[in-house]
């Protein structure tokens, strides 16, 4: 486990992302096996975009961004 059970990755998407690109956490390439991913996925979908516009799916955006930097994300 990276940063141990319940490891801290910030209090929002920006800080989570900084852990992977800012050198504060694991350095890609590595694999994340995300058990029970459906829970955060459901909570990270918004019927509106904060700045206006179409609905926002932050979970998919986060997974896509992780994959772009070389993290293999497994959603069993």
Beta strands, then each sheet from edge to edge (+ up, - down):
strand 1: 30-33
strand 2: 45-46
strand 3: 56-57
strand 4: 71-74
sheet 1: 1+ 4+
sheet 2: 2+ 3-
end
